């Protein structure tokens, strides 16, 4: 299949959640005064449709199965679901206390849900004062005591409270007990999976008086007891001309960087993998060849692997998240080392 190589934008899908908000402004100013609380905007879900480009009108799931190697990259073939799910999450209340399975557990127990586990990371776009998340079990918490806490509705006492502000980032490995608090807008980057095991949901009820399902047995199967992993990221920023490039997290499922700039920058895709560019703030143009494509906040762009050189010309200060599936972590580590990232810094960024 021959396709024109150019950046392609995907349309979001909005998902109602009981902890969501009635306005998604300023990221989505048209989503205002909503009758139903929206909690998530899915940007690369399988049912998200391409707004333009060679696959315009097709869903990501339909297009992914047809994409040639020039789009996907030489080290990533379009088998199964598109590998990365990007969301914006909007919280006016706490999310449930929950945990996600890893790939091994999902492949055995979640056939209908895609067999894929869920490791993720969060980048906080905004936060109300004194906002916090729950992340990871406190030292010494054991299986039996945590199970009793579920029955006693005292789960929060067993999980670490982490004050969180705008521009913080959190890496969340599968198996980690966590809950996003109220007052956040964040970008979530994760495996393409929607498997969540809730252990406590604050006894919330819907309009029909029904509580949401809990998944206690499966949660107890996958929770990581003992030493906890992940948590608040210690980012590393390198100034490269007009570009402030911040390295956030790298694992086998995704690599994520934060770009900030106010002048034009030149970039280049790798033939090994596609890139996703997620606009957080700013407007301007993505220029490739003779194409000049306008970008705005809260958009995601699929950059084909074989696209090659392109420029981003901002009209105002711009922030992007760049994320991709690495062909191999060793090569990415080597590249960071060449850019001046130290060994000790690499141990904080890379999760193997």
C-alpha positions, 0 to 999 in steps of 0.5 A: 500500500502506497500512502502519502507520508505526512503528519495525521491528526486523530479526533478525540473521543470523550468519555463520561466518568462520575469523577469528571468535570462539566467543562474541559476548557481551556484544552477543549473550549468547545466542551463547556457547560456539559450536562454530563461529567466528562472524565477522559478524552481518548486521543489514540483509542482504537475507535478514534478517527483520523481527521486528515491525512491518507487515512482520513475518516478511518478509525485508528484500529482500521488504519493500523492494520493497513499501515505500511512499514513506512508509517509504522517503522521497521521494528514495529509491525501492525499486529493486534491493537495500536500499541499506545493509548493517549488520554487527557484526564480531568478530575473534579473528585478522586478516582477509585483506588485501583491497580492494573495487571501486567501482560502475563496476567492479562494474557491468561485472564483477560482474553476478552479485554485484549490480553494486554496489561497496563503500565502507564505514566502521567504528565500533569498539565494543571493542578489545584493547590494542595492536590495529591495522588495516592501512589504505592503501598506504605512500607510494611503493608502485607497482603492480609492487612491490605485485604482487611482494609478493603473490607473496612474501607480504610484502604487510603491509610495503606497507600502513600499520599504524594503532593502533586503539581503542574509539570510533575510526572509519575511512572506507574508500573503494572501492579502498583496501587494508585488513585488520581486525586481531585483537581487535575488535568493530566495527560496519560500515556499507557499501553493500549489497554482499558483493564482496571481492577478497582479495590475501593470506590468511595461507595459512589452511586450512579443515578440509578443508585448502583455502585460501580463493580469492584475487582478485589480477587483479581486485584489481590492477584496482581498487587505488588507487595514489598518494595515499590517501583515507579513514582514521581519522575526526576526528569532531565532537561537538555537545552538544544538550541531553542528547544528545551528537551526534557526526558521523562520516562523510558520503558519497553512500552513507550518513551516519553519526552517533553518539548518546550520552545518559542522559536522554530525547531527542526526534528527528524523521525526514525525509520524504526518507529512512528512518533506521536506528538501531543500538543499541550500548549501553543499554536503554530505550524508543522512543516514537512516538504511543501505541507504546512499543517496548523496545530493547536492545544489538545491534539495528537499527531501521528508522525510516520516513521519514514517522514524524515525531516520536519520543522515546527514553527510556533506562533507562541510558546509551545509544549509538546509531549513526544512518545513512541515505542522504542525498538530497543531501550539500549539504543535509546540509552546510548542516545541519551548518553551521547546527549550528556545524560549521566549514568545516575540520571539514566537509572531514574529515567529508564525502567527495564 
